[in-house]
Amino acid sequence: MAARSFCDDFSKDAAFTVEPIASLGKAASASDMIVTCTTACMPYLGANHVRPGTFVAGIGADSPEKNELQPQLLACASVVVDGLEQCLQIGDLQHAIAAGAMTARDVHATLAEVVTGNKPGRRNDDEITVFDSTGMAVLDVAAAVRIHELARAHGAGLSCRFSE
């Protein structure tokens, strides 16, 4: 009942219809992109839920006890992290390593390496990509700066002074 109410309310403001789905597997297997953002302490999204070519952004694991992605999902994917050291301490990556599903050397790249072109992003259409994001504020600031630059270049947005 709560899911139906949420979807109805969200659909009123969205440019598309939002529908509840009763099964994680059904929703995930029909998705090209999955974003997890929960307070889960037990991993719930596994390799069996994800089809080839899916992009998964795991952004809820931002403390040692939180865990959304099953270790086998990370083990069968190309893993990109926002910060390796931080993900080794508090991301879904730490749980995959603790379970013996992978090692730190199995991580494909950091986000910075992909963005700068030092390492490739997706290498083929069937590659499952997992972005393990633990929330590095410097990346948020960098994104905000770029968005501001683009807005200014296109004459959009407002300028604000935060100090004198």
DSSP file (Angstrom, degrees, kcal/mol; ACC not computed):
  #  RESIDUE AA STRUCTURE BP1 BP2  ACC     N-H-->O    O-->H-N    N-H-->O    O-->H-N    TCO  KAPPA ALPHA  PHI   PSI    X-CA   Y-CA   Z-CA
    1    1 A M     >        0   0    0      0, 0.0     4,-2.1     0, 0.0     5,-0.2   0.000 360.0 360.0 360.0 -43.2    0.0    0.0    0.0
    2    2 A A  H  >  +     0   0    0      2,-0.2     4,-2.6     1,-0.2     5,-0.2   0.891 360.0  52.1 -65.7 -39.2    2.8    2.4    0.9
    3    3 A A  H  > S+     0   0    0      2,-0.2     4,-2.5     1,-0.2    -1,-0.2   0.916 109.6  48.8 -63.8 -42.7    4.6    1.6   -2.4
    4    4 A R  H  > S+     0   0    0      2,-0.2     4,-2.4     1,-0.2    -2,-0.2   0.921 112.5  48.4 -62.5 -43.8    1.5    2.3   -4.5
    5    5 A S  H  X S+     0   0    0     -4,-2.1     4,-2.5     2,-0.2    -2,-0.2   0.913 111.6  49.7 -63.2 -44.4    1.0    5.6   -2.7
    6    6 A F  H  X S+     0   0    0     -4,-2.6     4,-2.9     1,-0.2     5,-0.2   0.937 112.0  47.9 -59.5 -47.4    4.6    6.6   -3.2
    7    7 A C  H  X S+     0   0    0     -4,-2.5     4,-2.5     1,-0.2    11,-0.4   0.898 111.7  49.7 -63.3 -41.4    4.5    5.7   -6.9
    8    8 A D  H  X S+     0   0    0     -4,-2.4     4,-1.1     2,-0.2    -1,-0.2   0.933 114.1  45.1 -63.0 -45.4    1.2    7.6   -7.4
    9    9 A D  H  X S+     0   0    0     -4,-2.5     4,-0.7     1,-0.2     3,-0.4   0.919 115.3  47.0 -64.2 -44.3    2.6   10.7   -5.6
   10   10 A F  H >X S+     0   0    0     -4,-2.9     4,-1.4     1,-0.2     3,-0.9   0.889 106.7  57.8 -65.9 -39.6    5.9   10.6   -7.5
   11   11 A S  H 3< S+     0   0    0     -4,-2.5    -1,-0.2     1,-0.2    -2,-0.2   0.793  95.7  65.1 -62.4 -28.9    4.2   10.1  -10.9
   12   12 A K  H 3< S+     0   0    0     -4,-1.1    -1,-0.2    -3,-0.4    -2,-0.2   0.863 113.4  31.4 -62.0 -36.0    2.3   13.3  -10.4
   13   13 A D  H << S+     0   0    0     -3,-0.9    -1,-0.2    -4,-0.7    -2,-0.2   0.583 107.3  84.6 -98.3 -12.8    5.6   15.3  -10.6
   14   14 A A  S  < S-     0   0    0     -4,-1.4     4,-0.1     2,-0.2     0, 0.0  -0.467  78.3-127.7 -90.3 161.7    7.6   13.1  -12.9
   15   15 A A  S    S+     0   0    0     -2,-0.1     2,-0.3     2,-0.1    -1,-0.1   0.192  94.0  43.6 -89.0  16.1    7.5   13.1  -16.7
   16   16 A F  S    S-     0   0    0     -5,-0.1     2,-0.4     2,-0.0    -2,-0.2  -0.950  92.3 -93.7-152.4 166.4    6.9    9.4  -16.6
   17   17 A T        -     0   0    0     -2,-0.3     2,-0.5    -5,-0.0    -9,-0.1  -0.729  30.9-152.0 -90.1 135.1    4.8    6.8  -14.7
   18   18 A V        -     0   0    0    -11,-0.4    -7,-0.2    -2,-0.4    -8,-0.1  -0.925  14.8-172.4-107.9 127.8    6.3    5.1  -11.7
   19   19 A E        -     0   0    0     -2,-0.5     2,-0.2    -8,-0.0   -15,-0.1  -0.957  21.9-123.0-122.3 137.5    5.0    1.6  -10.9
   20   20 A P        -     0   0    0      0, 0.0     2,-0.4     0, 0.0   -16,-0.0  -0.506  22.0-157.0 -74.1 146.9    5.7   -0.6   -7.9
   21   21 A I        -     0   0    0     -2,-0.2     6,-0.1     1,-0.1   -18,-0.0  -0.995  10.2-150.4-126.0 132.7    7.2   -4.0   -8.6
   22   22 A A  S    S+     0   0    0     -2,-0.4     2,-0.5     1,-0.1    -1,-0.1   0.677  77.7  60.0 -76.6 -18.4    6.7   -6.8   -6.0
   23   23 A S     >  -     0   0    0      1,-0.2     4,-2.2     2,-0.0     5,-0.2  -0.946  60.5-155.6-122.5 126.4   10.0   -8.6   -6.8
   24   24 A L  H  > S+     0   0    0     -2,-0.5     4,-3.1     1,-0.2     5,-0.3   0.926 101.4  52.6 -56.9 -46.2   13.6   -7.4   -6.6
   25   25 A G  H  > S+     0   0    0      1,-0.2     4,-2.3     2,-0.2    -1,-0.2   0.887 108.7  48.9 -59.8 -41.1   14.6  -10.0   -9.2
   26   26 A K  H  > S+     0   0    0      2,-0.2     4,-0.7     1,-0.2    -1,-0.2   0.922 115.7  43.1 -66.1 -44.3   11.9   -8.9  -11.6
   27   27 A A  H >< S+     0   0    0     -4,-2.2     3,-0.6     2,-0.2    -2,-0.2   0.938 117.0  45.5 -67.3 -47.2   12.8   -5.2  -11.4
   28   28 A A  H >< S+     0   0    0     -4,-3.1     3,-1.7     1,-0.2    23,-0.4   0.904 109.3  53.8 -65.8 -42.6   16.5   -5.7  -11.5
   29   29 A S  H 3< S+     0   0    0     -4,-2.3    -1,-0.2    -5,-0.3    -2,-0.2   0.676 109.2  50.3 -69.9 -14.7   16.5   -8.1  -14.4
   30   30 A A  T << S+     0   0    0     -4,-0.7     2,-0.4    -3,-0.6    -1,-0.3   0.355  97.7  93.3 -97.7   3.8   14.5   -5.6  -16.5
   31   31 A S    <   -     0   0    0     -3,-1.7    20,-0.4    -4,-0.2     3,-0.1  -0.786  52.0-167.5-108.4 141.3   16.9   -2.8  -15.7
   32   32 A D  S    S+     0   0    0     -2,-0.4    23,-2.5     1,-0.3     2,-0.4   0.703  88.9  31.7 -86.7 -25.7   19.9   -1.4  -17.6
   33   33 A M  E     -a   55   0A   0     21,-0.2     2,-0.4     2,-0.0    -1,-0.3  -0.999  66.8-172.8-136.6 134.7   20.9    0.7  -14.6
   34   34 A I  E     -a   56   0A   0     21,-2.7    23,-2.9    -2,-0.4     2,-0.5  -0.996   2.2-169.6-129.6 129.1   20.4   -0.1  -10.9
   35   35 A V  E     -a   57   0A   0     -2,-0.4     2,-0.5    21,-0.2    23,-0.2  -0.979   5.8-162.7-118.8 122.2   21.2    2.4   -8.1
   36   36 A T  E     +a   58   0A   0     21,-2.5    23,-2.6    -2,-0.5    24,-0.4  -0.886  19.6 161.0-103.8 134.4   21.1    1.1   -4.5
   37   37 A C        +     0   0    0     -2,-0.5     2,-0.2    22,-0.2    21,-0.1  -0.508  29.2 123.0-151.8  72.8   20.8    3.7   -1.7
   38   38 A T        -     0   0    0      2,-0.1    30,-0.0    -2,-0.1    -2,-0.0  -0.662  67.6-117.9-126.3 178.8   19.7    2.0    1.5
   39   39 A T        +     0   0    0     -2,-0.2    29,-0.0    22,-0.1    22,-0.0   0.065  60.6 151.0-103.4  21.6   20.7    1.6    5.0
   40   40 A A        -     0   0    0      1,-0.1    27,-2.7    26,-0.1    -2,-0.1  -0.198  32.8-173.7 -59.9 141.9   20.9   -2.2    4.6
   41   41 A C  S    S+     0   0    0     25,-0.3    -1,-0.1     1,-0.1    27,-0.1   0.372  75.2  62.1-112.1  -2.6   23.4   -4.2    6.6
   42   42 A M  S    S-     0   0    0     25,-0.2    -1,-0.1    26,-0.0    25,-0.1  -0.995  93.3-115.9-122.6 126.0   22.6   -7.5    4.8
   43   43 A P        +     0   0    0      0, 0.0    26,-0.2     0, 0.0    25,-0.2  -0.356  37.8 168.8 -64.8 137.5   23.4   -7.6    1.0
   44   44 A Y        +     0   0    0     24,-2.2     2,-0.6     1,-0.1    25,-0.2   0.614  51.1  77.7-123.5 -22.3   20.4   -8.1   -1.1
   45   45 A L  B     +e   69   0B   0     23,-2.3    25,-2.9     3,-0.0    28,-0.2  -0.838  61.9 175.3 -99.2 120.7   21.4   -7.4   -4.7
   46   46 A G    >>  -     0   0    0     -2,-0.6     3,-1.7    23,-0.2     4,-0.6  -0.660  47.8 -99.2-120.5 174.1   23.3  -10.4   -6.3
   47   47 A A  G >4 S+     0   0    0      1,-0.3     3,-0.8    -2,-0.2    -1,-0.1   0.807 119.0  63.9 -60.2 -30.9   24.7  -11.5   -9.6
   48   48 A N  G 34 S+     0   0    0      1,-0.2    -1,-0.3     3,-0.0   -19,-0.0   0.653 101.2  51.7 -69.6 -14.3   21.6  -13.6  -10.2
   49   49 A H  G <4 S+     0   0    0     -3,-1.7     2,-0.4   -21,-0.1    -1,-0.2   0.634  99.2  75.4 -91.7 -16.2   19.5  -10.4  -10.3
   50   50 A V    <<  -     0   0    0     -3,-0.8   -21,-0.1    -4,-0.6     3,-0.1  -0.829  66.7-148.0-110.8 131.4   21.6   -8.6  -12.9
   51   51 A R    >   -     0   0    0     -2,-0.4     3,-1.5   -23,-0.4    -2,-0.0  -0.521  42.1 -75.8 -89.8 162.2   21.7   -9.2  -16.6
   52   52 A P  T 3  S+     0   0    0      0, 0.0    75,-0.2     0, 0.0    -1,-0.1  -0.257 117.5  27.1 -55.7 140.7   24.8   -8.7  -18.8
   53   53 A G  T 3  S+     0   0    0     73,-1.5    74,-0.2     1,-0.3     2,-0.2   0.422  86.4 143.2  88.8  -0.2   25.6   -5.1  -19.6
   54   54 A T    <   -     0   0    0     -3,-1.5    75,-2.2    72,-0.3     2,-0.5  -0.469  42.4-144.6 -77.5 143.0   24.0   -3.7  -16.4
   55   55 A F  E     -ab  33 129A   0    -23,-2.5   -21,-2.7    73,-0.2     2,-0.5  -0.936  16.8-168.6-103.9 127.5   25.5   -0.7  -14.6
   56   56 A V  E     -ab  34 130A   0     73,-3.2    75,-3.3    -2,-0.5     2,-0.7  -0.976   8.6-166.4-119.4 125.2   25.1   -0.9  -10.8
   57   57 A A  E     -ab  35 131A   0    -23,-2.9   -21,-2.5    -2,-0.5     2,-0.9  -0.936   5.2-166.2-109.8 108.8   25.8    2.1   -8.5
   58   58 A G  E     +ab  36 132A   0     73,-2.4    75,-2.5    -2,-0.7    34,-0.2  -0.836  25.1 152.3 -94.8 105.8   26.1    1.0   -4.9
   59   59 A I        +     0   0    0    -23,-2.6   -22,-0.2    -2,-0.9    -1,-0.1   0.370  51.2  76.3-118.3   4.3   25.9    4.2   -2.9
   60   60 A G        +     0   0    0    -24,-0.4     2,-1.6     1,-0.1   -23,-0.1   0.749  69.0  88.0 -88.6 -23.6   24.4    3.1    0.4
   61   61 A A        +     0   0    0      1,-0.2    31,-0.2    72,-0.2    -1,-0.1  -0.579  43.6 137.7 -80.8  89.9   27.4    1.4    2.0
   62   62 A D        +     0   0    0     -2,-1.6    -1,-0.2    29,-0.1    29,-0.2   0.077  61.4  45.1-123.1  21.6   29.0    4.4    3.7
   63   63 A S  S >  S-     0   0    0     27,-0.7     3,-1.3     3,-0.1    27,-0.0  -0.963  93.5-100.0-155.5 159.5   30.0    2.8    7.0
   64   64 A P  T 3  S+     0   0    0      0, 0.0    -3,-0.0     0, 0.0    -1,-0.0   0.785 118.2  47.8 -56.7 -31.3   31.6   -0.5    7.9
   65   65 A E  T 3  S+     0   0    0    -23,-0.0     2,-0.2    -3,-0.0    25,-0.0   0.672  90.6  95.0 -86.8 -15.5   28.4   -2.3    8.8
   66   66 A K    <   +     0   0    0     -3,-1.3   -25,-0.3    24,-0.2     2,-0.3  -0.516  45.9 166.1 -79.7 145.0   26.4   -1.3    5.8
   67   67 A N        +     0   0    0    -27,-2.7   -25,-0.2    -2,-0.2     3,-0.1  -0.865  16.2 157.6-162.1 119.5   26.2   -3.7    2.8
   68   68 A E        +     0   0    0     -2,-0.3   -23,-2.3   -25,-0.2   -24,-2.2   0.708  61.5  67.6-112.2 -34.5   23.9   -3.8   -0.2
   69   69 A L  B    S-e   45   0B   0    -26,-0.2   -23,-0.2   -25,-0.2    -1,-0.1  -0.796  79.0-124.2-102.7 127.7   25.7   -5.8   -2.9
   70   70 A Q    >>  -     0   0    0    -25,-2.9     3,-1.4    -2,-0.5     4,-1.2  -0.397  26.4-118.4 -64.8 142.1   26.4   -9.5   -2.6
   71   71 A P  H 3> S+     0   0    0      0, 0.0     4,-2.2     0, 0.0     5,-0.1   0.834 111.7  59.3 -52.2 -38.2   30.1  -10.3   -2.9
   72   72 A Q  H 3> S+     0   0    0      1,-0.2     4,-1.6     2,-0.2     5,-0.1   0.811  99.2  58.4 -65.4 -28.8   29.6  -12.5   -6.0
   73   73 A L  H <4 S+     0   0    0     -3,-1.4     4,-0.3   -28,-0.2    -1,-0.2   0.935 109.5  43.0 -64.3 -45.4   28.1   -9.5   -7.8
   74   74 A L  H >< S+     0   0    0     -4,-1.2     3,-1.1     1,-0.2    -2,-0.2   0.892 110.7  57.4 -65.3 -38.4   31.3   -7.5   -7.3
   75   75 A A  H 3< S+     0   0    0     -4,-2.2    -1,-0.2     1,-0.3    -2,-0.2   0.818 110.9  41.6 -63.8 -31.4   33.4  -10.6   -8.2
   76   76 A C  T 3< S+     0   0    0     -4,-1.6    52,-0.4    -3,-0.2    -1,-0.3   0.390 109.7  74.1 -97.5   5.0   31.8  -11.0  -11.6
   77   77 A A  S <  S-     0   0    0     -3,-1.1     2,-0.8    -4,-0.3    52,-0.2  -0.663  87.7-106.3-113.6 166.9   31.7   -7.3  -12.4
   78   78 A S  E     -c  129   0A   0     50,-3.1    52,-2.2    -2,-0.2     2,-0.5  -0.868  46.2-148.5 -88.1 111.7   34.2   -4.6  -13.5
   79   79 A V  E     -c  130   0A   0     -2,-0.8    29,-1.7    27,-0.4    30,-1.5  -0.735  19.6-177.6 -95.5 127.1   34.4   -2.7  -10.2
   80   80 A V  E     -cd 131 109A   0     50,-3.0    52,-2.6    -2,-0.5     2,-0.3  -0.973  10.7-163.2-118.2 135.3   35.1    1.1  -10.2
   81   81 A V  E     -cd 132 110A   0     28,-2.1    30,-2.6    -2,-0.4    31,-0.3  -0.837  26.6-137.9-118.9 154.5   35.5    2.8   -6.8
   82   82 A D  S    S-     0   0    0     50,-1.7    30,-0.3     1,-0.3     2,-0.3   0.893  99.7  -0.5 -75.7 -38.8   35.3    6.5   -5.8
   83   83 A G     >  -     0   0    0     49,-0.4     4,-2.6     1,-0.1    -1,-0.3  -0.890  66.2-150.5-150.4 118.6   38.3    6.0   -3.5
   84   84 A L  H  > S+     0   0    0     -2,-0.3     4,-2.2    -3,-0.2     5,-0.2   0.924  96.0  47.7 -59.0 -50.3   40.0    2.7   -3.1
   85   85 A E  H  > S+     0   0    0      1,-0.2     4,-0.7     2,-0.2    -1,-0.2   0.902 114.7  46.5 -60.4 -40.9   41.3    3.1    0.5
   86   86 A Q  H >> S+     0   0    0      1,-0.2     4,-2.9     2,-0.2     3,-0.8   0.907 111.7  50.5 -69.0 -40.4   37.9    4.3    1.6
   87   87 A C  H 3X S+     0   0    0     -4,-2.6     7,-1.1     1,-0.3     4,-1.1   0.826 105.0  58.0 -66.3 -30.8   36.0    1.5   -0.1
   88   88 A L  H 3< S+     0   0    0     -4,-2.2    -1,-0.3    -5,-0.2    -2,-0.2   0.747 116.0  36.6 -67.9 -21.8   38.4   -1.0    1.4
   89   89 A Q  H << S+     0   0    0     -3,-0.8    -2,-0.2    -4,-0.7    -1,-0.2   0.828 139.1   2.4 -97.6 -39.8   37.2    0.3    4.8
   90   90 A I  H  < S+     0   0    0     -4,-2.9   -27,-0.7    -5,-0.1    -3,-0.2   0.468 102.3  92.1-133.8  -1.7   33.6    1.1    4.5
   91   91 A G  S >X S-     0   0    0     -4,-1.1     4,-0.7    -5,-0.5     3,-0.7  -0.261  88.2 -96.5 -90.6 179.0   32.2    0.2    1.0
   92   92 A D  H 3> S+     0   0    0      1,-0.2     4,-1.8   -34,-0.2     3,-0.5   0.791 119.8  71.2 -61.7 -26.9   30.6   -2.9   -0.4
   93   93 A L  H 3> S+     0   0    0      1,-0.2     4,-2.4     2,-0.2     5,-0.2   0.894  89.5  58.2 -55.9 -43.1   34.1   -3.8   -1.6
   94   94 A Q  H <> S+     0   0    0     -7,-1.1     4,-2.3    -3,-0.7    -1,-0.2   0.870 106.8  48.2 -57.9 -37.0   35.3   -4.5    1.9
   95   95 A H  H  X S+     0   0    0     -4,-0.7     4,-1.8    -3,-0.5    -1,-0.2   0.874 109.6  51.6 -72.5 -37.3   32.6   -7.2    2.3
   96   96 A A  H  <>S+     0   0    0     -4,-1.8     5,-2.2     2,-0.2     6,-0.8   0.890 113.1  45.7 -65.2 -38.8   33.5   -8.8   -1.0
   97   97 A I  H ><5S+     0   0    0     -4,-2.4     3,-1.5     1,-0.2    -2,-0.2   0.922 111.0  51.8 -69.3 -44.3   37.1   -9.0    0.0
   98   98 A A  H 3<5S+     0   0    0     -4,-2.3    -2,-0.2     1,-0.3    -1,-0.2   0.837 108.4  52.6 -61.0 -32.7   36.3  -10.3    3.5
   99   99 A A  T 3<5S-     0   0    0     -4,-1.8    -1,-0.3    -5,-0.1    -2,-0.2   0.543 115.0-118.4 -79.7  -6.9   34.1  -13.0    1.9
  100  100 A G  T < 5S+     0   0    0     -3,-1.5    -3,-0.2    -4,-0.3    -2,-0.1   0.624  79.9 123.6  80.0  13.0   37.1  -14.1   -0.3
  101  101 A A  S   <S-     0   0    0     -5,-2.2     2,-0.3    -6,-0.2    -4,-0.2   0.747  80.8 -13.7 -78.3 -23.6   35.2  -13.2   -3.5
  102  102 A M        -     0   0    0     -6,-0.8     2,-0.3    -9,-0.1    -2,-0.2  -0.960  62.0-124.5-163.2 174.6   37.9  -10.8   -4.7
  103  103 A T    >   -     0   0    0     -2,-0.3     3,-1.5    -3,-0.1     4,-0.3  -0.788  37.8-101.2-123.6 170.0   41.0   -8.8   -3.7
  104  104 A A  G >  S+     0   0    0     -2,-0.3     3,-1.5     1,-0.3    -1,-0.0   0.833 121.4  62.9 -60.2 -31.9   41.8   -5.1   -3.9
  105  105 A R  G 3  S+     0   0    0      1,-0.3    -1,-0.3     3,-0.0    -3,-0.0   0.701  91.7  66.3 -66.9 -18.5   43.9   -5.9   -7.0
  106  106 A D  G <  S+     0   0    0     -3,-1.5   -27,-0.4   -28,-0.0    -1,-0.3   0.607  73.2 110.4 -78.6 -11.5   40.7   -7.0   -8.7
  107  107 A V    <   -     0   0    0     -3,-1.5   -27,-0.1    -4,-0.3     3,-0.1  -0.480  61.5-150.7 -65.7 129.7   39.3   -3.5   -8.7
  108  108 A H        -     0   0    0    -29,-1.7     2,-0.3     1,-0.2   -28,-0.2   0.933  58.6 -40.6 -69.3 -47.6   39.3   -2.2  -12.3
  109  109 A A  E     -d   80   0A   0    -30,-1.5   -28,-2.1    10,-0.1     2,-0.3  -0.987  50.7 -99.8-168.4 167.5   39.7    1.5  -11.6
  110  110 A T  E  >  -d   81   0A   0     -2,-0.3     4,-1.7   -30,-0.2   -28,-0.2  -0.679  42.6-111.1 -93.1 160.5   38.9    4.5   -9.6
  111  111 A L  H  > S+     0   0    0    -30,-2.6     4,-2.9    -2,-0.3     5,-0.2   0.897 119.6  56.0 -57.9 -40.6   36.3    7.0  -10.9
  112  112 A A  H  > S+     0   0    0    -30,-0.3     4,-2.3   -31,-0.3     6,-0.3   0.888 104.9  52.2 -60.6 -39.5   39.1    9.5  -11.4
  113  113 A E  H  4>S+     0   0    0      2,-0.2     6,-1.9     1,-0.2     5,-1.3   0.870 113.1  44.2 -65.0 -36.6   41.0    7.1  -13.6
  114  114 A V  H ><5S+     0   0    0     -4,-1.7     3,-0.9     4,-0.2    -2,-0.2   0.934 113.7  49.3 -72.8 -45.9   38.0    6.5  -15.8
  115  115 A V  H 3<5S+     0   0    0     -4,-2.9    -2,-0.2     1,-0.3    -3,-0.2   0.875 113.1  46.7 -62.6 -38.6   37.0   10.2  -16.0
  116  116 A T  T 3<5S-     0   0    0     -4,-2.3    -1,-0.3    -5,-0.2    -2,-0.2   0.548 113.7-117.1 -81.8  -6.3   40.5   11.2  -17.0
  117  117 A G  T < 5S+     0   0    0     -3,-0.9    -3,-0.2    -4,-0.4    -4,-0.1   0.550  81.2 122.8  83.8   6.7   40.8    8.4  -19.6
  118  118 A N  S   <S+     0   0    0     -5,-1.3    -4,-0.2    -6,-0.3    -5,-0.1   0.758  83.1  23.3 -72.1 -23.6   43.7    6.7  -17.8
  119  119 A K  S    S-     0   0    0     -6,-1.9    -2,-0.3    -9,-0.1    -1,-0.2  -0.988  93.2-108.9-137.4 147.2   41.6    3.5  -17.6
  120  120 A P        -     0   0    0      0, 0.0     3,-0.1     0, 0.0    -5,-0.1  -0.350  20.5-145.9 -73.5 155.4   38.7    2.5  -19.8
  121  121 A G  S    S+     0   0    0      1,-0.3     2,-0.2    -7,-0.2    -6,-0.0   0.478  75.6   2.6 -82.9-126.1   35.1    2.5  -18.6
  122  122 A R        -     0   0    0      1,-0.1    -1,-0.3     7,-0.0     3,-0.1  -0.430  63.0-169.6 -63.7 130.3   32.8   -0.2  -20.1
  123  123 A R        +     0   0    0      1,-0.2     2,-0.3    -2,-0.2    -1,-0.1   0.633  65.9   7.0-100.4 -16.9   34.9   -2.4  -22.4
  124  124 A N  S >  S-     0   0    0      1,-0.0     3,-1.2     3,-0.0    -1,-0.2  -0.979  76.7-103.7-158.4 165.0   32.1   -4.4  -24.0
  125  125 A D  T 3  S+     0   0    0     -2,-0.3    -1,-0.0     1,-0.3    -3,-0.0   0.720 116.9  49.4 -66.3 -23.1   28.3   -4.5  -24.2
  126  126 A D  T 3  S+     0   0    0    -74,-0.1   -73,-1.5   -73,-0.1   -72,-0.3   0.528  81.5 118.3 -94.0  -6.3   28.0   -7.5  -21.8
  127  127 A E    <   -     0   0    0     -3,-1.2     2,-0.5   -75,-0.2   -50,-0.1  -0.412  58.2-142.0 -66.5 128.1   30.2   -6.2  -19.1
  128  128 A I        -     0   0    0    -52,-0.4   -50,-3.1    -2,-0.2     2,-0.5  -0.805  19.4-160.3 -86.3 127.9   28.6   -5.7  -15.7
  129  129 A T  E     -bc  55  78A   0    -75,-2.2   -73,-3.2    -2,-0.5     2,-0.5  -0.946   8.1-167.5-115.4 129.8   29.9   -2.6  -14.1
  130  130 A V  E     -bc  56  79A   0    -52,-2.2   -50,-3.0    -2,-0.5     2,-0.7  -0.973   5.6-161.0-115.9 124.8   29.7   -1.9  -10.4
  131  131 A F  E     -bc  57  80A   0    -75,-3.3   -73,-2.4    -2,-0.5     2,-0.9  -0.921   7.4-159.5-102.7 111.1   30.5    1.6   -9.0
  132  132 A D  E     -bc  58  81A   0    -52,-2.6   -50,-1.7    -2,-0.7     2,-0.6  -0.814  15.7-176.7 -92.8 105.4   31.1    1.3   -5.3
  133  133 A S        +     0   0    0    -75,-2.5   -72,-0.2    -2,-0.9   -41,-0.1  -0.912  21.3 174.9-111.6 121.3   30.6    4.8   -4.0
  134  134 A T        -     0   0    0     -2,-0.6    -1,-0.1   -72,-0.1   -75,-0.1   0.431  60.3 -95.3-102.1  -1.8   31.2    5.6   -0.3
  135  135 A G        -     0   0    0      1,-0.2     2,-0.7     2,-0.0     3,-0.1   0.951  42.3-169.1  90.4  74.0   30.6    9.3   -0.7
  136  136 A M    >>  -     0   0    0      1,-0.1     3,-1.4     2,-0.0     4,-1.2  -0.859  13.0-152.2 -97.1 114.5   33.7   11.4   -1.2
  137  137 A A  H 3> S+     0   0    0     -2,-0.7     4,-2.4     1,-0.3     5,-0.2   0.801  91.4  65.4 -57.3 -33.0   32.8   15.1   -0.8
  138  138 A V  H 3> S+     0   0    0      1,-0.2     4,-2.2     2,-0.2    -1,-0.3   0.850 100.9  50.9 -61.2 -32.8   35.7   16.2   -3.1
  139  139 A L  H <> S+     0   0    0     -3,-1.4     4,-2.3     2,-0.2    -1,-0.2   0.871 108.2  51.7 -71.6 -36.5   33.9   14.4   -6.0
  140  140 A D  H  X S+     0   0    0     -4,-1.2     4,-2.4     2,-0.2    -2,-0.2   0.915 111.2  47.9 -63.4 -42.3   30.6   16.1   -5.2
  141  141 A V  H  X S+     0   0    0     -4,-2.4     4,-2.6     2,-0.2    -2,-0.2   0.917 110.6  51.1 -64.9 -43.6   32.4   19.5   -5.3
  142  142 A A  H  X S+     0   0    0     -4,-2.2     4,-2.1     1,-0.2    -2,-0.2   0.910 111.5  47.7 -61.2 -42.3   34.1   18.7   -8.6
  143  143 A A  H  X S+     0   0    0     -4,-2.3     4,-2.5     2,-0.2    -1,-0.2   0.912 111.3  51.0 -64.3 -42.0   30.8   17.7  -10.1
  144  144 A A  H  X S+     0   0    0     -4,-2.4     4,-2.5     1,-0.2    -2,-0.2   0.896 108.7  51.4 -63.1 -40.6   29.2   20.9   -8.8
  145  145 A V  H  X S+     0   0    0     -4,-2.6     4,-2.5     2,-0.2    -1,-0.2   0.928 111.6  47.3 -62.0 -44.7   32.0   23.1  -10.2
  146  146 A R  H  X S+     0   0    0     -4,-2.1     4,-2.4     2,-0.2    -2,-0.2   0.905 111.6  49.8 -65.6 -41.1   31.6   21.4  -13.6
  147  147 A I  H  X S+     0   0    0     -4,-2.5     4,-2.5     2,-0.2    -1,-0.2   0.911 111.3  50.0 -62.6 -41.9   27.8   21.9  -13.6
  148  148 A H  H  X S+     0   0    0     -4,-2.5     4,-2.7     2,-0.2    -2,-0.2   0.922 109.9  50.7 -62.0 -44.6   28.3   25.5  -12.6
  149  149 A E  H  X S+     0   0    0     -4,-2.5     4,-2.3     1,-0.2    -2,-0.2   0.918 112.5  46.0 -59.4 -44.7   30.8   26.0  -15.5
  150  150 A L  H  X S+     0   0    0     -4,-2.4     4,-1.4     2,-0.2    -1,-0.2   0.895 111.8  51.4 -66.9 -39.7   28.3   24.5  -18.0
  151  151 A A  H  <>S+     0   0    0     -4,-2.5     5,-3.2     1,-0.2     3,-0.3   0.936 111.6  47.1 -62.2 -45.7   25.4   26.5  -16.6
  152  152 A R  H ><5S+     0   0    0     -4,-2.7     3,-1.4     1,-0.2    -2,-0.2   0.903 109.4  54.1 -62.0 -41.8   27.4   29.8  -16.9
  153  153 A A  H 3<5S+     0   0    0     -4,-2.3    -1,-0.2     1,-0.3    -2,-0.2   0.788 113.7  42.6 -63.7 -27.6   28.5   28.9  -20.5
  154  154 A H  T 3<5S-     0   0    0     -4,-1.4    -1,-0.3    -3,-0.3    -2,-0.2   0.262 115.7-112.5-103.0  10.5   24.9   28.4  -21.5
  155  155 A G  T < 5S+     0   0    0     -3,-1.4     2,-0.2     1,-0.2    -3,-0.2   0.763  74.1 131.5  67.5  25.7   23.6   31.5  -19.7
  156  156 A A      < +     0   0    0     -5,-3.2    -1,-0.2    -6,-0.2    -2,-0.1  -0.680  41.2  23.1-108.0 162.6   21.7   29.4  -17.1
  157  157 A G  S    S-     0   0    0     -2,-0.2     2,-0.4    -3,-0.1    -9,-0.0  -0.100  79.3 -82.2  81.4-178.5   21.4   29.5  -13.4
  158  158 A L        -     0   0    0      2,-0.0     2,-0.4     0, 0.0    -6,-0.1  -0.948  29.2-126.3-126.4 145.1   22.1   32.3  -10.9
  159  159 A S        -     0   0    0     -2,-0.4     2,-0.4    -7,-0.0    -2,-0.0  -0.761  28.3-170.3 -90.2 139.2   25.3   33.6   -9.4
  160  160 A C        -     0   0    0     -2,-0.4     2,-0.5     0, 0.0    -2,-0.0  -0.982  16.9-142.9-130.2 140.4   25.4   33.7   -5.6
  161  161 A R        -     0   0    0     -2,-0.4     3,-0.1     1,-0.1    -2,-0.0  -0.906  13.6-177.4-100.9 128.8   28.0   35.3   -3.2
  162  162 A F  S    S+     0   0    0     -2,-0.5     2,-0.3     1,-0.2    -1,-0.1   0.528  70.0  21.1-101.2 -10.0   28.6   33.3   -0.1
  163  163 A S              0   0    0      1,-0.0    -1,-0.2     0, 0.0     0, 0.0  -0.977 360.0 360.0-151.5 162.4   31.1   35.7    1.5
  164  164 A E              0   0    0     -2,-0.3    -1,-0.0    -3,-0.1    -3,-0.0   0.415 360.0 360.0 -95.7 360.0   32.1   39.3    1.2
